[in-house]
Structures are given as C-alpha cells and as structure tokens.
C-alpha cells in the first residue's frame, strides 16, 4: 500500500512553505499526497495556491469575521474530524506555529494519525511572544511523531525538551519556494510596483502586523519609519498593508501623506518575493521574512524584542531592532549610511539551507515508511553570494 500523506495548512505563510513540499510529494511514486486547507486566511491563501498550481482536495473555508483563536480551534477540530474520517491518512503534515497547525495536529491525534511537523523546533522561549504562535508550536511538538527541523539549533531545542526520536534537520522549505518564484526578469503584477524605480532608488520594505505589536508598539514603529522617510528623501518605503484595521488605520494616519512612503494593498506571493529581491533592506515583525531575506542577500531589522529564529541574528543577516522609535531609527540609519555595516549583513551566510528541504523531508517520510534505507543528509548553509539571483 502506498502511504497517504495529508498536508494541512491555512495561512499564506504556511502555504508558501508547504506548496513546494506538496509538489515534491506529488512527484514521488512511493507517496500519495492529499491537501486540506482550512482557509484561516482566504484571499492571501488562494494567491499562493494559484502561484504554485496547487489544488486542495479539501477546502474547509473556515475564515469568519470576528474570529478568535479559540473559535477557530474549535472549528478546525470539528471540520478536520470529518476529513480524517474520510481519508484515514497514514501521516498528517502540519507546518510551523499557526492555530491551523496546532488544531489539525490535535485532530490527527484524536484520530490516531501520526503527525509530521514541518519547521519544527523553533523557540522564542517566551510564551507571550509571538502570541499565540509560540505555544502553538510547542504544543504541536508534543503531538508530532516526525519533526522536520530547519537547522541544527532547532534540533537542539527539541532535544532539550526530551524530543530526540524522529527528528530530521532538513533546511527550510521557504528557500525551495524562493527558488521557484524569484527571477531576474520578473515583471510585477501590481501596477503600483511597476511604477516604482526599484533599480536606481534605495527601497525599504516594511511589514508590520504581529498581534503583540498592535497599539503603542505599532505606533512607535510607524513613527520611526516616518522620521526615516523625512530624513532621507532619496529613500522610498514600500509597505504592503495588512488587512487588519488595527494595523491599516494607524499606518494610514502616520504614513499616509509622507513623501516616498507607498502604502500598498497586500501583494501576491510572487510580487512580494521579487520585491524583496530588489529592495535594499527589510524591516519586519514577520517570522518568515527573517528566513527569506537572508537567502536574497537582504539585511533584516526585526521589529520585535525577541525572535524564535536566532540563527539569522547569530549569522549576521538579521538584527533585533525592537519596537522603540529611537532604536529602529538608529539601526536603520546605520545601514543606510554605513556601507561596511550594510555589506557585513548583506553578505553573511544564509543559515536556512540550500533549497532542497522538500526533498529531504520526503526522503525522511519514505524512510519512516520503510521505503528507503538511508536518512537524508542535513543541508549545507549557503553563502548569500551563491544565492538565488546571483
């Protein structure tokens, strides 16, 4: 019997990282892949599915106005129960730290289906930041039988928690995704991006939307960006606005009339990754961009006080800038004005693998089901100079 592998995801970041794996599973004659999406994000999820030409076998369509983590968890448990009864998978794959990941893993446990956790072992060691993602990830680790850790440090985090069996160091599948999407001859879908001079003008790419940054931290971030834009009229800021009104409204209030600041609607995944490849540096409170930008040779200033991705900080590709206006301004100013400091970050080593994570995960799955005789080798860290657009 060919093992049935059910991949479950629901947000745009999950889809970016899971679609390369879904496609690799489909290429393996020894594995049968099925895809279930919860649609925790709807429009942004669909953009990624279209970009990778992935058609879900089950679309739960669970996004609701006013949804909370508690109500979403309950909805996923109920809906996933029906999917699991129908498919009876041999393995359920979930990704990362979302409510979809934790709830789908718990549903699989209730139905006695083994769980494989993609992007396992990341830890901020602060249950409140990122919230609720840090606890989602920890709880998923307690359920999973297979743990696909992007880095050796992630594996060590699992070992410290008593999880030593079924752990594979694979690299991060986001590098696989970037290799499929980023192209030197890419033409942007967004008219607003096509109108920008990205070749000759320094560009700051900003993303900010984390739950723990809502309110005063977000206002402080926006004040720093406002001050930077006014101090450096030769620099443009591109900010694809999150759809959450708690993010979009203060952003428009602080930045809406500032010359050189471009507030754009959410970008599709192809535009976003190719914009990142052409920007000067990234300011973000996102987790995924801390992994993506190093592969593209772009310095990352993390708009948080801690990160569950310390490898990038230690490698020198990312720096914690915090959420205070003066700190964000100082760190960004340093990179804009000091070519040596900029080069040190831009040419550091990418710690997240070599773009073969999906292959290594599938090798590990086939090993788990007794279909291969050797486990996958850990990925090699790659120098940015050998990166995607080199």
C-alpha atoms as a printed R data frame, in Angstrom:
    type eleno elety resid chain resno       x      y       z
1   ATOM     1    CA   UNK     A     1   0.000  0.000   0.000
2   ATOM     2    CA   UNK     A     2   1.225  3.497  -0.849
3   ATOM     3    CA   UNK     A     3   1.199  5.743   2.263
4   ATOM     4    CA   UNK     A     4  -1.371  8.554   2.156
5   ATOM     5    CA   UNK     A     5   0.128 11.894   3.236
6   ATOM     6    CA   UNK     A     6  -2.388 14.595   4.155
7   ATOM     7    CA   UNK     A     7  -0.888 18.104   4.146
8   ATOM     8    CA   UNK     A     8  -2.901 20.638   6.153
9   ATOM     9    CA   UNK     A     9  -2.389 24.409   6.126
10  ATOM    10    CA   UNK     A    10  -4.474 27.547   6.218
11  ATOM    11    CA   UNK     A    11  -2.466 30.781   6.121
12  ATOM    12    CA   UNK     A    12  -0.450 32.429   3.393
13  ATOM    13    CA   UNK     A    13   2.938 31.889   5.119
14  ATOM    14    CA   UNK     A    14   2.117 28.212   5.639
15  ATOM    15    CA   UNK     A    15   1.108 27.842   2.011
16  ATOM    16    CA   UNK     A    16   4.346 29.433   0.769
17  ATOM    17    CA   UNK     A    17   6.346 26.874   2.734
18  ATOM    18    CA   UNK     A    18   4.103 23.848   2.205
19  ATOM    19    CA   UNK     A    19   3.380 24.133  -1.524
20  ATOM    20    CA   UNK     A    20   6.924 23.122  -2.565
21  ATOM    21    CA   UNK     A    21   6.583 20.090  -0.294
22  ATOM    22    CA   UNK     A    22   3.141 19.242  -1.709
23  ATOM    23    CA   UNK     A    23   4.631 19.314  -5.203
24  ATOM    24    CA   UNK     A    24   7.563 17.133  -4.158
25  ATOM    25    CA   UNK     A    25   5.193 14.576  -2.609
26  ATOM    26    CA   UNK     A    26   3.242 14.516  -5.878
27  ATOM    27    CA   UNK     A    27   6.464 13.671  -7.747
28  ATOM    28    CA   UNK     A    28   7.154 10.648  -5.545
29  ATOM    29    CA   UNK     A    29   5.642  7.383  -6.832
30  ATOM    30    CA   UNK     A    30   6.017  5.918  -3.347
31  ATOM    31    CA   UNK     A    31   3.769  8.531  -1.720
32  ATOM    32    CA   UNK     A    32   0.145  9.575  -2.262
33  ATOM    33    CA   UNK     A    33  -0.499 13.203  -1.385
34  ATOM    34    CA   UNK     A    34  -3.722 14.919  -0.354
35  ATOM    35    CA   UNK     A    35  -4.141 18.592   0.547
36  ATOM    36    CA   UNK     A    36  -6.570 20.134   3.031
37  ATOM    37    CA   UNK     A    37  -6.759 23.905   3.574
38  ATOM    38    CA   UNK     A    38  -8.611 25.480   6.467
39  ATOM    39    CA   UNK     A    39  -8.566 28.925   4.781
40  ATOM    40    CA   UNK     A    40  -7.568 30.600   8.040
41  ATOM    41    CA   UNK     A    41  -6.560 33.251   5.503
42  ATOM    42    CA   UNK     A    42  -8.739 33.281   2.391
43  ATOM    43    CA   UNK     A    43  -7.669 35.680  -0.341
44  ATOM    44    CA   UNK     A    44  -3.973 35.595   0.565
45  ATOM    45    CA   UNK     A    45  -4.022 31.790   0.728
46  ATOM    46    CA   UNK     A    46  -5.641 31.472  -2.686
47  ATOM    47    CA   UNK     A    47  -2.960 33.666  -4.264
48  ATOM    48    CA   UNK     A    48  -0.268 31.230  -3.145
49  ATOM    49    CA   UNK     A    49  -2.196 28.165  -4.271
50  ATOM    50    CA   UNK     A    50  -2.586 29.742  -7.711
51  ATOM    51    CA   UNK     A    51   1.107 30.665  -7.888
52  ATOM    52    CA   UNK     A    52   2.164 27.080  -7.195
53  ATOM    53    CA   UNK     A    53  -0.709 25.488  -9.138
54  ATOM    54    CA   UNK     A    54  -1.832 23.514  -6.080
55  ATOM    55    CA   UNK     A    55  -5.494 22.472  -5.952
56  ATOM    56    CA   UNK     A    56  -6.741 21.430  -2.489
57  ATOM    57    CA   UNK     A    57  -8.621 18.166  -2.167
58  ATOM    58    CA   UNK     A    58 -10.497 19.638   0.818
59  ATOM    59    CA   UNK     A    59 -11.211 23.332   1.387
60  ATOM    60    CA   UNK     A    60 -12.797 23.899   4.786
61  ATOM    61    CA   UNK     A    61 -13.397 27.642   4.267
62  ATOM    62    CA   UNK     A    62 -13.271 28.432   7.980
63  ATOM    63    CA   UNK     A    63 -12.419 32.145   7.883
64  ATOM    64    CA   UNK     A    64 -15.115 34.142   9.714
65  ATOM    65    CA   UNK     A    65 -15.492 37.810  10.741
66  ATOM    66    CA   UNK     A    66 -14.525 38.379  14.358
67  ATOM    67    CA   UNK     A    67 -12.835 35.010  14.635
68  ATOM    68    CA   UNK     A    68 -10.705 34.289  17.716
69  ATOM    69    CA   UNK     A    69  -8.043 31.621  18.217
70  ATOM    70    CA   UNK     A    70 -10.495 29.734  20.433
71  ATOM    71    CA   UNK     A    71 -13.367 29.702  17.953
72  ATOM    72    CA   UNK     A    72 -11.029 28.853  15.080
73  ATOM    73    CA   UNK     A    73  -9.512 25.972  17.041
74  ATOM    74    CA   UNK     A    74 -12.961 24.553  17.723
75  ATOM    75    CA   UNK     A    75 -13.986 24.907  14.081
76  ATOM    76    CA   UNK     A    76 -10.829 23.189  12.843
77  ATOM    77    CA   UNK     A    77 -11.167 20.294  15.277
78  ATOM    78    CA   UNK     A    78 -14.711 19.665  14.110
79  ATOM    79    CA   UNK     A    79 -14.084 20.048  10.380
80  ATOM    80    CA   UNK     A    80 -10.794 18.131  10.399
81  ATOM    81    CA   UNK     A    81 -12.507 15.246  12.139
82  ATOM    82    CA   UNK     A    82 -14.701 14.736   9.100
83  ATOM    83    CA   UNK     A    83 -11.727 14.938   6.717
84  ATOM    84    CA   UNK     A    84  -9.718 12.450   8.748
85  ATOM    85    CA   UNK     A    85 -12.632 10.014   8.904
86  ATOM    86    CA   UNK     A    86 -12.935 10.154   5.132
87  ATOM    87    CA   UNK     A    87  -9.241  9.999   4.195
88  ATOM    88    CA   UNK     A    88  -7.716  7.913   7.028
89  ATOM    89    CA   UNK     A    89  -4.210  9.204   6.213
90  ATOM    90    CA   UNK     A    90  -1.031  7.404   7.179
91  ATOM    91    CA   UNK     A    91   0.600 10.732   8.066
92  ATOM    92    CA   UNK     A    92  -0.688 14.273   8.607
93  ATOM    93    CA   UNK     A    93   1.736 17.100   7.815
94  ATOM    94    CA   UNK     A    94   1.311 20.471   9.525
95  ATOM    95    CA   UNK     A    95   3.540 23.498   9.417
96  ATOM    96    CA   UNK     A    96   5.025 25.868  11.924
97  ATOM    97    CA   UNK     A    97   3.099 27.697  14.592
98  ATOM    98    CA   UNK     A    98  -0.387 28.676  13.430
99  ATOM    99    CA   UNK     A    99  -3.714 27.831  15.009
100 ATOM   100    CA   UNK     A   100  -4.343 25.642  11.961
101 ATOM   101    CA   UNK     A   101  -1.155 23.666  12.695
102 ATOM   102    CA   UNK     A   102  -1.922 23.034  16.347
103 ATOM   103    CA   UNK     A   103  -5.621 22.280  15.884
104 ATOM   104    CA   UNK     A   104  -5.017 19.989  12.897
105 ATOM   105    CA   UNK     A   105  -2.314 18.142  14.842
106 ATOM   106    CA   UNK     A   106  -4.666 17.712  17.781
107 ATOM   107    CA   UNK     A   107  -7.426 16.447  15.489
108 ATOM   108    CA   UNK     A   108  -4.988 13.947  13.986
109 ATOM   109    CA   UNK     A   109  -4.019 12.767  17.467
110 ATOM   110    CA   UNK     A   110  -7.664 12.193  18.331
111 ATOM   111    CA   UNK     A   111  -7.967 10.057  15.192
112 ATOM   112    CA   UNK     A   112  -4.725  8.166  15.919
113 ATOM   113    CA   UNK     A   113  -2.994  9.504  12.804
114 ATOM   114    CA   UNK     A   114   0.755 10.231  13.115
115 ATOM   115    CA   UNK     A   115   1.768 13.865  12.684
116 ATOM   116    CA   UNK     A   116   4.792 15.270  10.866
117 ATOM   117    CA   UNK     A   117   5.731 18.798  11.924
118 ATOM   118    CA   UNK     A   118   7.379 20.874   9.197
119 ATOM   119    CA   UNK     A   119   9.536 23.735  10.546
120 ATOM   120    CA   UNK     A   120   9.807 22.137  13.977
121 ATOM   121    CA   UNK     A   121  11.921 23.203  16.914
122 ATOM   122    CA   UNK     A   122  11.839 26.987  16.643
123 ATOM   123    CA   UNK     A   123  11.567 28.661  20.055
124 ATOM   124    CA   UNK     A   124  11.448 32.231  21.355
125 ATOM   125    CA   UNK     A   125  11.216 30.839  24.926
126 ATOM   126    CA   UNK     A   126   8.555 33.452  25.686
127 ATOM   127    CA   UNK     A   127   5.001 32.042  25.648
128 ATOM   128    CA   UNK     A   128   3.604 35.554  25.110
129 ATOM   129    CA   UNK     A   129   5.733 36.435  22.077
130 ATOM   130    CA   UNK     A   130   4.904 35.617  19.398
131 ATOM   131    CA   UNK     A   131   1.362 35.080  20.704
132 ATOM   132    CA   UNK     A   132  -0.277 32.596  20.333
133 ATOM   133    CA   UNK     A   133   2.257 31.146  17.885
134 ATOM   134    CA   UNK     A   134   4.967 30.202  20.376
135 ATOM   135    CA   UNK     A   135   2.593 27.974  22.331
136 ATOM   136    CA   UNK     A   136   1.007 26.594  19.159
137 ATOM   137    CA   UNK     A   137   4.443 25.428  18.062
138 ATOM   138    CA   UNK     A   138   5.373 23.922  21.437
139 ATOM   139    CA   UNK     A   139   2.102 22.002  21.694
140 ATOM   140    CA   UNK     A   140   2.429 20.692  18.145
141 ATOM   141    CA   UNK     A   141   5.877 19.361  19.062
142 ATOM   142    CA   UNK     A   142   4.357 17.318  21.882
143 ATOM   143    CA   UNK     A   143   1.922 15.673  19.458
144 ATOM   144    CA   UNK     A   144   4.161 15.052  16.441
145 ATOM   145    CA   UNK     A   145   5.969 11.796  15.661
146 ATOM   146    CA   UNK     A   146   8.197 13.294  12.955
147 ATOM   147    CA   UNK     A   147   9.944 16.645  13.397
148 ATOM   148    CA   UNK     A   148  11.459 18.388  10.367
149 ATOM   149    CA   UNK     A   149  13.810 20.939  11.911
150 ATOM   150    CA   UNK     A   150  15.217 23.626   9.599
151 ATOM   151    CA   UNK     A   151  18.527 23.940  11.490
152 ATOM   152    CA   UNK     A   152  20.712 22.045  13.943
153 ATOM   153    CA   UNK     A   153  19.814 24.618  16.597
154 ATOM   154    CA   UNK     A   154  16.138 23.780  16.141
155 ATOM   155    CA   UNK     A   155  17.008 20.113  16.670
156 ATOM   156    CA   UNK     A   156  18.869 21.025  19.868
157 ATOM   157    CA   UNK     A   157  15.779 22.863  21.135
158 ATOM   158    CA   UNK     A   158  13.756 19.687  20.668
159 ATOM   159    CA   UNK     A   159  16.416 17.544  22.321
160 ATOM   160    CA   UNK     A   160  16.397 19.860  25.347
161 ATOM   161    CA   UNK     A   161  12.663 19.180  25.662
162 ATOM   162    CA   UNK     A   162  13.185 15.422  25.545
163 ATOM   163    CA   UNK     A   163  12.277 15.012  21.870
164 ATOM   164    CA   UNK     A   164  15.096 13.055  20.255
165 ATOM   165    CA   UNK     A   165  13.347 10.439  18.103
166 ATOM   166    CA   UNK     A   166  12.062 11.172  14.606
167 ATOM   167    CA   UNK     A   167  13.964 14.459  14.273
168 ATOM   168    CA   UNK     A   168  15.449 15.356  10.871
169 ATOM   169    CA   UNK     A   169  17.428 18.503  10.001
170 ATOM   170    CA   UNK     A   170  16.216 19.481   6.550
171 ATOM   171    CA   UNK     A   171  16.646 23.209   5.953
172 ATOM   172    CA   UNK     A   172  13.644 25.452   5.456
173 ATOM   173    CA   UNK     A   173  11.193 24.882   2.615
174 ATOM   174    CA   UNK     A   174  10.881 28.639   2.094
175 ATOM   175    CA   UNK     A   175  14.231 28.513   0.274
176 ATOM   176    CA   UNK     A   176  12.687 25.944  -2.071
177 ATOM   177    CA   UNK     A   177   9.796 28.356  -2.645
178 ATOM   178    CA   UNK     A   178  12.071 31.301  -3.398
179 ATOM   179    CA   UNK     A   179  13.989 29.300  -5.977
180 ATOM   180    CA   UNK     A   180  10.718 28.588  -7.752
181 ATOM   181    CA   UNK     A   181   9.445 32.179  -7.663
182 ATOM   182    CA   UNK     A   182  12.253 34.747  -7.791
183 ATOM   183    CA   UNK     A   183  13.527 35.597 -11.281
184 ATOM   184    CA   UNK     A   184  15.815 38.360 -12.589
185 ATOM   185    CA   UNK     A   185  13.431 39.060 -15.491
186 ATOM   186    CA   UNK     A   186  10.269 39.108 -13.350
187 ATOM   187    CA   UNK     A   187   7.512 41.606 -14.221
188 ATOM   188    CA   UNK     A   188   5.364 42.715 -11.294
189 ATOM   189    CA   UNK     A   189   1.638 42.050 -11.345
190 ATOM   190    CA   UNK     A   190   0.950 45.132  -9.202
191 ATOM   191    CA   UNK     A   191   0.707 48.369 -11.230
192 ATOM   192    CA   UNK     A   192   1.894 50.261  -8.145
193 ATOM   193    CA   UNK     A   193   5.108 48.236  -8.055
194 ATOM   194    CA   UNK     A   194   5.662 48.586 -11.786
195 ATOM   195    CA   UNK     A   195   5.535 52.358 -11.316
196 ATOM   196    CA   UNK     A   196   8.345 52.386  -8.726
197 ATOM   197    CA   UNK     A   197  12.019 52.835  -9.566
198 ATOM   198    CA   UNK     A   198  13.418 49.792  -7.785
199 ATOM   199    CA   UNK     A   199  16.567 49.597  -9.868
200 ATOM   200    CA   UNK     A   200  18.002 53.029  -9.036
201 ATOM   201    CA   UNK     A   201  16.384 54.094  -5.773
202 ATOM   202    CA   UNK     A   202  17.093 52.602  -2.343
203 ATOM   203    CA   UNK     A   203  13.994 50.857  -1.047
204 ATOM   204    CA   UNK     A   204  12.974 49.857   2.473
205 ATOM   205    CA   UNK     A   205  10.469 47.004   2.534
206 ATOM   206    CA   UNK     A   206   8.283 47.214   5.640
207 ATOM   207    CA   UNK     A   207   5.898 44.615   7.042
208 ATOM   208    CA   UNK     A   208   4.302 45.008  10.470
209 ATOM   209    CA   UNK     A   209   1.220 43.257  11.771
210 ATOM   210    CA   UNK     A   210   2.054 40.988  14.754
211 ATOM   211    CA   UNK     A   211  -0.640 40.707  17.377
212 ATOM   212    CA   UNK     A   212   1.778 41.620  20.179
213 ATOM   213    CA   UNK     A   213   2.758 44.817  18.317
214 ATOM   214    CA   UNK     A   214  -0.768 46.184  17.999
215 ATOM   215    CA   UNK     A   215  -1.300 49.527  19.705
216 ATOM   216    CA   UNK     A   216   1.636 51.525  21.057
217 ATOM   217    CA   UNK     A   217   4.438 49.350  19.614
218 ATOM   218    CA   UNK     A   218   2.970 49.711  16.126
219 ATOM   219    CA   UNK     A   219   2.647 53.480  16.520
220 ATOM   220    CA   UNK     A   220   6.304 53.645  17.577
221 ATOM   221    CA   UNK     A   221   7.330 51.602  14.516
222 ATOM   222    CA   UNK     A   222   5.383 53.908  12.223
223 ATOM   223    CA   UNK     A   223   6.921 56.999  13.854
224 ATOM   224    CA   UNK     A   224  10.406 55.633  13.171
225 ATOM   225    CA   UNK     A   225   9.530 54.970   9.528
226 ATOM   226    CA   UNK     A   226   8.019 58.452   9.220
227 ATOM   227    CA   UNK     A   227  11.170 60.039  10.640
228 ATOM   228    CA   UNK     A   228  13.411 57.989   8.343
229 ATOM   229    CA   UNK     A   229  11.411 58.904   5.248
230 ATOM   230    CA   UNK     A   230  11.568 62.608   6.079
231 ATOM   231    CA   UNK     A   231  15.301 62.441   6.868
232 ATOM   232    CA   UNK     A   232  16.156 60.511   3.675
233 ATOM   233    CA   UNK     A   233  14.100 61.829   0.757
234 ATOM   234    CA   UNK     A   234  16.200 59.712  -1.621
235 ATOM   235    CA   UNK     A   235  14.889 56.535   0.051
236 ATOM   236    CA   UNK     A   236  11.456 55.065  -0.672
237 ATOM   237    CA   UNK     A   237   9.446 52.881   1.711
238 ATOM   238    CA   UNK     A   238   7.122 50.180   0.420
239 ATOM   239    CA   UNK     A   239   4.600 48.884   2.944
240 ATOM   240    CA   UNK     A   240   2.070 46.240   1.803
241 ATOM   241    CA   UNK     A   241  -0.663 46.904   4.353
242 ATOM   242    CA   UNK     A   242  -2.136 44.071   6.371
243 ATOM   243    CA   UNK     A   243  -5.918 43.889   6.087
244 ATOM   244    CA   UNK     A   244  -6.445 44.100   9.874
245 ATOM   245    CA   UNK     A   245  -7.974 47.557  10.583
246 ATOM   246    CA   UNK     A   246  -5.931 47.716  13.794
247 ATOM   247    CA   UNK     A   247  -2.869 47.794  11.535
248 ATOM   248    CA   UNK     A   248  -4.106 49.665   8.464
249 ATOM   249    CA   UNK     A   249  -5.767 52.607  10.230
250 ATOM   250    CA   UNK     A   250  -2.785 53.747  12.336
251 ATOM   251    CA   UNK     A   251  -0.493 53.147   9.342
252 ATOM   252    CA   UNK     A   252  -2.530 55.480   7.149
253 ATOM   253    CA   UNK     A   253  -2.717 58.051   9.937
254 ATOM   254    CA   UNK     A   254   1.056 58.092  10.487
255 ATOM   255    CA   UNK     A   255   2.357 57.447   6.983
256 ATOM   256    CA   UNK     A   256  -0.423 58.217   4.521
257 ATOM   257    CA   UNK     A   257   0.818 61.678   3.482
258 ATOM   258    CA   UNK     A   258   4.568 61.195   3.793
259 ATOM   259    CA   UNK     A   259   6.529 61.648   0.518
260 ATOM   260    CA   UNK     A   260   8.283 58.487  -0.572
261 ATOM   261    CA   UNK     A   261   6.120 56.163   1.536
262 ATOM   262    CA   UNK     A   262   3.963 53.841  -0.561
263 ATOM   263    CA   UNK     A   263   1.115 52.094   1.260
264 ATOM   264    CA   UNK     A   264   0.013 49.240  -0.984
265 ATOM   265    CA   UNK     A   265  -2.692 46.591  -0.815
266 ATOM   266    CA   UNK     A   266  -1.474 43.098   0.148
267 ATOM   267    CA   UNK     A   267   0.802 41.701  -2.548
268 ATOM   268    CA   UNK     A   268   0.612 38.267  -4.090
269 ATOM   269    CA   UNK     A   269   3.446 35.929  -3.182
270 ATOM   270    CA   UNK     A   270   5.311 36.321  -6.484
271 ATOM   271    CA   UNK     A   271   5.298 40.114  -6.267
272 ATOM   272    CA   UNK     A   272   6.305 40.054  -2.604
273 ATOM   273    CA   UNK     A   273   9.287 37.775  -3.042
274 ATOM   274    CA   UNK     A   274  10.527 39.545  -6.152
275 ATOM   275    CA   UNK     A   275  10.124 42.909  -4.417
276 ATOM   276    CA   UNK     A   276  12.217 41.565  -1.551
277 ATOM   277    CA   UNK     A   277  14.891 40.512  -4.022
278 ATOM   278    CA   UNK     A   278  15.082 44.093  -5.340
279 ATOM   279    CA   UNK     A   279  14.811 46.090  -2.110
280 ATOM   280    CA   UNK     A   280  17.722 47.477  -0.086
281 ATOM   281    CA   UNK     A   281  16.746 46.146   3.332
282 ATOM   282    CA   UNK     A   282  13.775 44.701   5.190
283 ATOM   283    CA   UNK     A   283  12.079 45.963   8.349
284 ATOM   284    CA   UNK     A   284   9.661 43.349   9.623
285 ATOM   285    CA   UNK     A   285   7.948 41.786  12.612
286 ATOM   286    CA   UNK     A   286   7.190 38.711  10.491
287 ATOM   287    CA   UNK     A   287   8.810 35.361  11.146
288 ATOM   288    CA   UNK     A   288   9.058 34.136   7.569
289 ATOM   289    CA   UNK     A   289  10.819 37.212   6.193
290 ATOM   290    CA   UNK     A   290  13.663 36.605   8.652
291 ATOM   291    CA   UNK     A   291  14.315 33.402   6.690
292 ATOM   292    CA   UNK     A   292  13.527 34.642   3.188
293 ATOM   293    CA   UNK     A   293  15.559 37.843   3.115
294 ATOM   294    CA   UNK     A   294  18.903 36.210   4.063
295 ATOM   295    CA   UNK     A   295  18.581 33.900   1.061
296 ATOM   296    CA   UNK     A   296  18.269 37.015  -1.108
297 ATOM   297    CA   UNK     A   297  21.181 38.902   0.472
298 ATOM   298    CA   UNK     A   298  18.961 41.476   2.180
299 ATOM   299    CA   UNK     A   299  19.674 42.701   5.738
300 ATOM   300    CA   UNK     A   300  16.720 42.271   8.100
301 ATOM   301    CA   UNK     A   301  15.838 44.509  11.034
302 ATOM   302    CA   UNK     A   302  13.430 42.570  13.240
303 ATOM   303    CA   UNK     A   303  10.754 44.797  14.784
304 ATOM   304    CA   UNK     A   304  10.393 42.647  17.877
305 ATOM   305    CA   UNK     A   305  12.163 42.236  21.210
306 ATOM   306    CA   UNK     A   306  12.926 38.549  20.685
307 ATOM   307    CA   UNK     A   307  12.897 36.050  17.852
308 ATOM   308    CA   UNK     A   308  12.381 32.324  17.517
309 ATOM   309    CA   UNK     A   309  14.838 32.459  14.613
310 ATOM   310    CA   UNK     A   310  18.119 33.356  16.359
311 ATOM   311    CA   UNK     A   311  20.242 31.641  13.679
312 ATOM   312    CA   UNK     A   312  19.836 34.644  11.390
313 ATOM   313    CA   UNK     A   313  20.856 37.032  14.174
314 ATOM   314    CA   UNK     A   314  23.940 34.978  15.001
315 ATOM   315    CA   UNK     A   315  24.814 34.600  11.315
316 ATOM   316    CA   UNK     A   316  24.679 38.379  10.964
317 ATOM   317    CA   UNK     A   317  21.872 38.562   8.406
318 ATOM   318    CA   UNK     A   318  19.300 39.867  10.893
319 ATOM   319    CA   UNK     A   319  19.359 42.204  13.881
320 ATOM   320    CA   UNK     A   320  16.795 42.729  16.624
321 ATOM   321    CA   UNK     A   321  15.759 46.378  16.405
322 ATOM   322    CA   UNK     A   322  12.951 46.201  18.953
323 ATOM   323    CA   UNK     A   323   9.846 48.372  18.860
324 ATOM   324    CA   UNK     A   324  11.112 51.702  20.212
325 ATOM   325    CA   UNK     A   325  11.200 54.561  17.728
326 ATOM   326    CA   UNK     A   326  14.751 55.654  18.548
327 ATOM   327    CA   UNK     A   327  16.166 52.127  18.310
328 ATOM   328    CA   UNK     A   328  14.531 51.383  14.953
329 ATOM   329    CA   UNK     A   329  15.683 54.746  13.588
330 ATOM   330    CA   UNK     A   330  19.261 54.213  14.798
331 ATOM   331    CA   UNK     A   331  19.613 50.692  13.376
332 ATOM   332    CA   UNK     A   332  18.110 51.641  10.015
333 ATOM   333    CA   UNK     A   333  20.176 54.828   9.780
334 ATOM   334    CA   UNK     A   334  23.338 52.798  10.380
335 ATOM   335    CA   UNK     A   335  22.587 50.504   7.438
336 ATOM   336    CA   UNK     A   336  21.636 53.402   5.180
337 ATOM   337    CA   UNK     A   337  24.752 55.435   5.983
338 ATOM   338    CA   UNK     A   338  27.487 52.866   6.700
339 ATOM   339    CA   UNK     A   339  28.403 50.766   3.631
340 ATOM   340    CA   UNK     A   340  30.645 48.480   5.694
341 ATOM   341    CA   UNK     A   341  27.856 47.671   8.168
342 ATOM   342    CA   UNK     A   342  25.456 47.074   5.297
343 ATOM   343    CA   UNK     A   343  27.849 44.785   3.434
344 ATOM   344    CA   UNK     A   344  28.533 42.752   6.581
345 ATOM   345    CA   UNK     A   345  24.840 41.868   6.816
346 ATOM   346    CA   UNK     A   346  24.156 41.552   3.100
347 ATOM   347    CA   UNK     A   347  26.995 39.084   2.529
348 ATOM   348    CA   UNK     A   348  26.618 36.947   5.637
349 ATOM   349    CA   UNK     A   349  25.888 33.219   5.399
350 ATOM   350    CA   UNK     A   350  22.307 32.071   4.909
351 ATOM   351    CA   UNK     A   351  21.632 29.623   7.766
352 ATOM   352    CA   UNK     A   352  18.447 28.096   6.354
353 ATOM   353    CA   UNK     A   353  19.726 25.561   3.887
354 ATOM   354    CA   UNK     A   354  20.292 25.010   0.216
355 ATOM   355    CA   UNK     A   355  16.820 24.794  -1.318
356 ATOM   356    CA   UNK     A   356  16.431 21.019  -1.019
357 ATOM   357    CA   UNK     A   357  14.322 20.900   2.153
358 ATOM   358    CA   UNK     A   358  11.274 19.387   0.437
359 ATOM   359    CA   UNK     A   359  13.388 16.581  -0.983
360 ATOM   360    CA   UNK     A   360  14.929 15.875   2.411
361 ATOM   361    CA   UNK     A   361  11.532 15.828   4.105
362 ATOM   362    CA   UNK     A   362  10.169 13.379   1.557
363 ATOM   363    CA   UNK     A   363  13.279 11.234   1.944
364 ATOM   364    CA   UNK     A   364  12.657 11.162   5.698
365 ATOM   365    CA   UNK     A   365   8.982 10.261   5.194
366 ATOM   366    CA   UNK     A   366   9.892  7.400   2.884
367 ATOM   367    CA   UNK     A   367  12.441  6.226   5.459
368 ATOM   368    CA   UNK     A   368   9.694  6.345   8.109
369 ATOM   369    CA   UNK     A   369   7.548  4.060   5.982
370 ATOM   370    CA   UNK     A   370  10.453  1.737   5.209
371 ATOM   371    CA   UNK     A   371  10.776  2.739   1.555
372 ATOM   372    CA   UNK     A   372  14.407  3.907   1.679
373 ATOM   373    CA   UNK     A   373  17.430  2.632   3.554
374 ATOM   374    CA   UNK     A   374  19.234  5.867   4.421
375 ATOM   375    CA   UNK     A   375  18.151  9.041   6.163
376 ATOM   376    CA   UNK     A   376  18.583 12.410   4.400
377 ATOM   377    CA   UNK     A   377  21.798 14.313   4.954
378 ATOM   378    CA   UNK     A   378  21.499 17.682   6.763
379 ATOM   379    CA   UNK     A   379  21.560 20.670   4.384
380 ATOM   380    CA   UNK     A   380  24.583 22.848   3.914
381 ATOM   381    CA   UNK     A   381  24.464 26.517   4.876
382 ATOM   382    CA   UNK     A   382  24.970 28.627   1.767
383 ATOM   383    CA   UNK     A   383  26.714 31.913   1.269
384 ATOM   384    CA   UNK     A   384  24.465 34.712   0.122
385 ATOM   385    CA   UNK     A   385  26.818 35.328  -2.791
386 ATOM   386    CA   UNK     A   386  25.703 31.939  -4.104
387 ATOM   387    CA   UNK     A   387  22.053 32.874  -3.694
388 ATOM   388    CA   UNK     A   388  19.027 32.910  -5.884
389 ATOM   389    CA   UNK     A   389  19.680 35.978  -8.018
390 ATOM   390    CA   UNK     A   390  23.465 35.512  -8.217
